Amino acid sequence: GGALAMVVSLVTALFLAQDLTTHFVRNLAMDRRGRTRYFGEKLVLVGLLAAFYLVVASLSGAAAFAAAGFTYAAASSLGDLLLFLGLAWLLAFAYGCTTAVVVWATRSAGAGAAWALIVSSGIAGSLVGQVLLLLGRGVSWIGAVEPWMLASCMQNLGNHASTLLSASAAASLTMAPLAVQVLAVGAVWTALCVALTFAALRKRDL
């Protein structure tokens, strides 16, 4: 949930800002090819961080239940579990990418950390989502914005983990199974961050 995205975003902010504060990037070849490689490698790092912390969260959660003596029967297949984990990774990666954009745009570790704590945690998303849904009662297109939020997808992923592919749990955004909505929204946000990184931020002075 929000804790996973927050941790991924926070670590991302600290890692990326360190390159700027220590002037590490000034020792690299910052021609067009060098910049493309640098930013590309950092985005790959964000993906690896999301995968690492997802594995840590999953294993530690299972271990905590086992240590507490809880037992439970698996109600979902292995494929359903892998789908859930894959979508959770995509959303955490998307949040990490938004944090990377914030750090590169502001050159500030503080801004990245604030983004992680306020936005990636889901706090801001929950508040904005409620406002959008409230306003959407009078203006339909405003309410249609809420399903495009990462926070909404993260919340729905947790609440409907066992029915991601069920037609009865069709998402309002695509009228398709919830898994399709989460995949679409996560991919769109990630693509926007990647495009912004290579189209504009890559050209800024480091």
C-alpha positions in Angstrom: 0.0 0.0 0.0 1.0 3.5 0.7 3.9 2.4 3.0 5.6 0.5 0.1 5.3 3.5 -2.3 6.5 5.9 0.4 9.6 3.9 1.2 10.5 3.4 -2.5 10.0 7.1 -3.1 11.9 8.2 -0.1 14.9 6.0 -0.9 14.7 7.1 -4.5 14.8 10.8 -3.4 17.8 10.2 -1.2 19.8 8.3 -3.8 19.1 10.7 -6.6 19.7 13.8 -4.6 23.1 12.4 -3.4 24.4 12.5 -6.9 23.6 16.2 -7.1 24.8 17.2 -3.6 28.1 15.4 -4.0 28.6 16.7 -7.5 29.0 13.1 -8.7 27.3 13.9 -12.0 29.8 16.6 -12.8 32.5 13.9 -13.2 30.5 12.1 -15.8 30.4 12.6 -19.5 27.3 14.8 -19.8 27.0 14.9 -23.6 23.7 13.9 -25.1 24.5 10.2 -25.0 25.9 10.4 -21.5 22.8 12.1 -20.1 20.5 9.6 -21.7 22.5 6.8 -20.2 22.6 8.4 -16.8 18.9 9.1 -16.5 18.0 5.7 -18.0 20.2 3.9 -15.4 18.6 5.8 -12.6 15.1 4.9 -13.7 16.2 1.3 -13.9 17.5 1.7 -10.3 14.0 3.0 -9.3 12.5 -0.2 -10.7 14.9 -2.4 -8.8 14.3 -0.5 -5.6 10.5 -1.1 -6.1 11.1 -4.8 -6.6 13.4 -5.1 -3.7 11.1 -3.4 -1.2 8.1 -5.3 -2.5 9.9 -8.6 -1.8 11.0 -7.4 1.6 7.4 -6.3 2.5 5.9 -9.5 1.3 8.4 -11.8 3.1 8.4 -9.8 6.3 4.6 -9.7 6.3 4.4 -13.5 5.8 7.0 -14.0 8.5 5.2 -11.8 11.0 2.0 -13.7 10.5 3.8 -17.0 11.0 5.6 -15.8 14.1 2.3 -14.7 15.6 0.9 -18.1 15.0 -1.7 -17.2 12.3 -2.5 -19.7 9.7 -4.5 -19.2 6.6 -5.5 -21.0 3.4 -4.5 -19.7 0.0 -7.7 -18.6 -1.7 -6.0 -17.5 -4.9 -3.9 -19.3 -7.4 -0.2 -18.6 -7.9 -1.1 -16.7 -11.1 -3.4 -14.4 -9.2 -0.7 -13.8 -6.6 1.9 -13.0 -9.2 -0.5 -10.6 -10.9 -1.1 -8.8 -7.7 2.6 -8.5 -7.0 3.3 -7.3 -10.5 0.7 -4.6 -10.3 1.9 -3.6 -6.9 5.4 -3.3 -8.3 4.2 -1.2 -11.2 2.4 1.3 -8.9 5.4 1.5 -6.6 7.7 2.1 -9.6 5.3 4.8 -10.9 5.4 6.6 -7.6 9.2 6.3 -7.6 9.4 7.8 -11.1 7.3 10.8 -10.0 9.7 11.3 -7.1 12.6 11.1 -9.5 11.0 13.9 -11.6 10.5 16.0 -8.5 14.1 15.6 -7.4 15.6 16.3 -10.9 13.2 19.3 -11.4 13.9 20.9 -8.0 17.5 19.7 -7.3 16.3 19.2 -3.7 16.4 16.1 -1.5 13.9 17.9 0.8 11.4 18.3 -2.0 11.7 14.6 -2.9 11.3 13.5 0.7 8.3 15.8 1.2 6.8 14.3 -2.0 7.4 10.8 -0.7 5.8 11.5 2.7 2.8 13.5 1.5 2.0 12.2 -2.0 3.5 8.7 -2.3 2.2 7.7 1.1 -1.3 8.2 -0.3 -2.3 10.9 2.2 -2.6 13.7 -0.4 -4.2 11.3 -2.9 -6.9 10.2 -0.5 -7.8 13.8 0.2 -7.8 14.9 -3.4 -9.7 11.8 -4.4 -12.5 12.5 -1.9 -12.7 16.1 -3.2 -12.9 15.0 -6.8 -15.6 12.4 -6.0 -17.6 15.1 -4.1 -17.3 17.6 -6.9 -18.0 14.9 -9.5 -21.6 14.7 -8.2 -22.2 18.0 -9.9 -19.7 17.8 -12.7 -19.3 14.4 -14.1 -15.9 14.9 -15.8 -14.3 15.9 -12.5 -15.4 12.7 -10.9 -13.9 10.8 -13.9 -10.4 12.1 -13.0 -10.3 10.2 -9.7 -9.8 6.7 -11.2 -6.7 8.0 -13.0 -4.9 8.7 -9.7 -2.2 6.4 -8.5 -3.5 6.6 -5.0 -6.9 5.3 -6.1 -5.4 2.4 -7.9 -3.2 1.5 -4.9 -6.2 1.5 -2.7 -8.3 -0.5 -5.1 -5.5 -3.0 -5.5 -5.5 -3.7 -1.8 -9.2 -3.7 -1.3 -9.9 -6.0 -4.3 -6.8 -8.2 -4.4 -8.8 -11.4 -4.8 -11.0 -10.1 -7.6 -8.6 -8.4 -9.9 -9.7 -10.4 -12.9 -13.4 -10.7 -12.0 -15.9 -9.2 -14.3 -18.1 -8.4 -11.3 -15.4 -6.0 -10.1 -15.2 -4.1 -13.3 -13.4 -0.7 -13.0 -15.3 2.5 -13.7 -12.4 3.8 -15.8 -12.2 1.1 -18.4 -15.3 -1.1 -17.7 -12.8 -3.9 -17.7 -11.4 -6.0 -14.8 -9.6 -3.9 -12.1 -6.3 -5.4 -13.1 -6.6 -3.7 -16.5 -7.3 -0.3 -15.0 -4.4 -0.6 -12.6 -2.1 -1.6 -15.5 -3.3 1.2 -17.7 -3.0 3.9 -15.0 0.4 2.7 -13.8 1.7 2.5 -17.3 0.4 6.0 -18.2 2.0 7.7 -15.2 5.3 5.9 -15.7 5.3 6.8 -19.4 4.6 10.5 -18.6 7.5 10.6 -16.1 9.9 8.9 -18.6 8.9 11.2 -21.4 9.3 14.3 -19.1 12.7 13.0 -18.0 14.1 12.5 -21.5 12.3 15.4 -23.2 13.0 18.2 -20.7 14.9 17.3 -17.5 17.7 15.6 -19.4 18.5 19.0 -21.0 18.8 20.9 -17.7 22.2 21.8 -16.2 23.3 19.3 -13.7 
